[in-house]
Amino acid sequence: MRIPINFKQRSLLLLLFFVLISKEIKKEKSKIFLLEEEYEFRHKSIKIITLT
């Protein structure tokens, strides 16, 4: 009876771990997205400055 309990615990831990990792990945992706947005904005503003 002890093995199934350990297996359940392990799978729950893995699931939790996976969820945490996916959350971190989402955070990183949004950070990267924000950086890209900022870069785009700066690039555009530089273009505007050079045009005027």
C-alpha positions in Angstrom: 0.0 0.0 0.0 2.9 2.3 0.5 4.1 2.4 -3.1 1.0 3.9 -4.6 1.0 6.7 -2.0 4.6 7.5 -2.8 3.8 7.4 -6.5 0.9 9.8 -5.9 3.0 12.1 -3.9 5.7 12.0 -6.6 3.3 12.8 -9.4 1.8 15.6 -7.4 5.2 17.0 -6.7 6.1 16.7 -10.4 2.8 18.4 -11.3 3.5 21.3 -8.9 7.0 21.6 -10.2 5.7 21.7 -13.8 3.2 24.4 -12.9 5.8 26.5 -11.2 8.2 26.2 -14.1 5.4 27.1 -16.6 4.6 30.2 -14.5 8.2 31.2 -14.5 8.4 30.7 -18.3 5.3 32.9 -18.7 6.9 35.6 -16.5 10.1 35.4 -18.6 8.2 35.5 -21.8 6.3 38.6 -20.7 9.5 40.2 -19.6 11.1 39.5 -23.0 7.9 40.8 -24.7 8.1 44.0 -22.6 11.7 44.5 -23.5 10.9 44.0 -27.2 8.1 46.5 -26.9 10.4 49.0 -25.2 13.0 48.4 -27.9 10.5 49.0 -30.6 9.3 52.1 -29.0 12.8 53.5 -28.6 13.6 52.6 -32.1 10.5 54.4 -33.4 11.2 57.4 -31.3 14.8 57.5 -32.6 13.5 57.3 -36.1 11.1 60.2 -35.4 13.9 62.3 -33.9 16.1 61.7 -36.9 13.3 62.5 -39.3 12.4 65.8 -37.7 
